[in-house]
């Protein structure tokens, strides 16, 4: 699913919104080295920076929650993309065993 196809009701959510979809792509990138997956994850992050997209989003039920909130997922995503996507991990989900 591309950011332009997301419904307004999904939003930035780390759980199943834009950030969650981007982390799925980053996981694929980490495992396979697929540059296409990294490119798509970056496009999801870019989508969150466009004001027209942000203005269309509804306020989530728990706006300050890490997984169901609006900006927490995006903040973690920006951090991972800016630091090193090869070491990215979805907060409280991906970890080394």
C-alpha positions in Angstrom: 0.0 0.0 0.0 1.4 3.4 -0.9 1.0 6.4 1.3 -1.3 8.1 -1.3 -3.7 5.1 -1.0 -3.9 5.2 2.8 -7.2 6.3 4.2 -7.4 9.3 6.4 -8.5 7.2 9.3 -5.3 5.2 9.5 -2.9 8.2 10.0 0.7 8.0 11.3 0.2 5.1 13.7 3.1 2.9 14.5 0.8 0.0 14.8 -0.9 -0.1 11.4 -0.5 3.3 9.9 2.1 5.0 7.8 4.9 4.4 10.3 4.0 0.8 10.8 4.0 0.2 7.0 7.4 1.9 6.7 8.9 -0.3 9.5 7.7 -3.3 7.6 9.6 -2.1 4.6 12.7 -1.3 6.7 12.6 -4.9 8.1 12.6 -6.2 4.6 15.5 -3.9 3.7 17.4 -5.1 6.7 16.9 -8.7 5.8 17.4 -8.6 2.1 19.3 -5.4 1.3 16.5 -4.4 -1.1 17.1 -0.8 -2.1 13.5 -0.7 -3.4 12.2 -1.4 0.1 14.4 1.4 1.6 13.1 3.8 -1.1 9.5 3.0 -0.3 10.1 3.4 3.5 11.6 6.8 2.8 8.6 7.7 0.7 6.3 6.8 3.6 8.3 9.1 5.8 8.2 11.9 3.2 4.4 11.5 3.1 4.2 12.4 6.7 6.0 15.7 6.1 3.6 17.0 3.5 1.2 19.4 5.2 -1.8 18.6 3.0 -1.6 15.0 4.2 -1.2 15.9 7.8 -4.2 18.2 7.7 -6.4 15.4 6.5 -5.6 13.0 9.3 -8.1 12.5 12.1 -6.9 12.8 15.7 -6.4 9.3 17.1 -8.2 8.0 20.2 -5.0 8.1 22.2 -2.9 10.9 20.6 0.1 10.5 23.0 0.3 6.7 22.9 3.4 5.2 21.3 1.6 2.7 19.0 -1.8 4.3 18.6 -0.7 8.0 18.7 -0.2 10.4 15.9 3.5 11.5 15.9 5.3 9.0 18.1 5.6 6.4 15.3 6.7 9.1 12.8 9.3 10.4 15.3 10.8 6.9 15.8 10.8 6.4 12.0 12.6 9.6 11.3 15.2 8.7 13.9 15.8 5.3 12.4 16.0 6.7 8.8 18.4 9.5 9.7 20.6 7.4 11.9 21.1 4.2 10.0 18.3 2.2 8.3 20.4 -1.0 8.4 20.0 -1.0 12.2 16.4 0.2 12.4 14.0 -1.6 14.6 10.3 -1.1 15.3 10.1 0.1 18.9 9.2 -2.6 21.4 8.7 -5.1 18.6 12.0 -5.9 16.8 14.9 -7.1 19.0 17.8 -9.5 18.9 17.2 -12.9 20.5 
